Amino acid sequence: MSNQQFAETTPSVAGQTFVAADTTAVKTLYQPQSAIGGRVDSILCTNSDVIDHYVAVYLNTPSATTRIGSVKVPAGAGFGAVPSVDLVAGLPVTNVLGLLIRATGLVALSMEVAVTAAFVVTAVAQGGTF
């Protein structure tokens, strides 16, 4: 997606995997590699588990990492006929063109319920730096 006011100059891709041992820990997905920040346009998420998972999305603010919402990722998302889920598009806000991240900020994720043993939930952020 393009937002000319905040046009990315360098594409960025970052990934994170959640397994049973991660339980509900918050894990960093993306940090801008630029002195002025970046944007995450989408976070594509897959789920090999046999149960649905809700993935919580966090943004770093000057004083804390703050939860901004959660998105359901169905069992089997990204496998066979079940499409992967874009967490950014699924956030309960309107007209989101991406998550703007300041230079010292970050995007983090957590599972609301731990992933079942031997299964995995994977997230890939796509965006860029300014």
N, C-alpha and C positions, 0 to 999 in steps of 0.2 A: 504494500500500500504506500502511497506517496502523500506526504504532507510537506508541501514546499517550504513552509515556515521552518520546519525541522528536517531538512533533507539529509539523509545519511550519505556520508562520503566513503565509508568503508564497510562492506557487508560483514556481518558477524553471525556465527552459528555456535551455540553452546548446548551441551546435553547433560542430563542427569538421570540416573537410574535409581529406582527404589526397590529394595528387596526386603524380606521379612525382618532381617536384622536391623534395618533402619527404623523400625516401628513407626512412630509419628514424628520423628525428628525433622526440624526445619533444615533444608539443605539449599545452599546457594546454587542458582541456575545460571545467572548472567550478571556480570559486572562490566560496565563500559571500559574499553581500553583507550580512552580519550580524555584529554584535560577538560573538555566541556560537556561530556555526557554522551548518551546514546538513546536508542529507542528499540523496544522489542515489538515487532509487528505481529508475530504469532508465536504460540507455544503449542506445537503438535504433540499430542500425548497418546501413547498406546498402552494397552492393559492385557497381559497374557493370563491374568488371574480368572478364576471361575466365578468371581463375584464382582459386582460393580464397585468402583472406588470413587470417593469424592477427593479431589486434589485442591488443597488450599493454596492460594496465591498471596504472596507477601511483597510489599515494596519497602525499601529502606528509607526512613525519614531521618532528619538530622539527629533525632534522639532515640529512635527505636526502629525495629523491623515490624511493620504493621500489616496485619491481614486485611486484604481488600475484597476477598470473596472466595468462593469455592465453586468448582465445576464438576459435574458428574462425568466419569469416564466409564462407559459400560464394559462389562466382562467381554473379553475378546476384541476390544477396540483396536483397530489397526491390523487385524488378522482376518483372512478370508473375506467375507462380504461385509464385515463390520468396519465402518470407516473410523479412522483416528479422529480425535477431538481437538479442536483449537481452543485452548483455555482462554486466550484473550477474547475471542469472539463470544465465549460463553459467560464472561463476567457480567454481573447484573448492572451494567451501565449502558448508556446509549451513545452512539456515534463515536466509539473508540477507534481511533486510527492507529493505535499502538500505545504502549506504556512508555512514557518519557522518563528517562533515568538520568539523574545528575551524575557528574563525574565520580563522586564518591559513593554513589548509591548502588543498589543491587536489586535483583528480582530473586526471590526464593520460593520454594514449594515445600509442602508437607502432605502426607497422607492423613486423612481423618481416622482411618482404621488401617492397621498394619497389613501389608501385602502377605498373602498366604505363602508358606514355605514352597520353594521350587518355582514360584512365579515371579514376574517382574512388571513394574510400571515404569515406562520410559518417557521422558519429556525432552523435546528439542526446541530451543528458542531460535527464532530467526529475526534478524533486525540489522542494526548497524550503529556505527559511531558517527558523531558529527564532525 
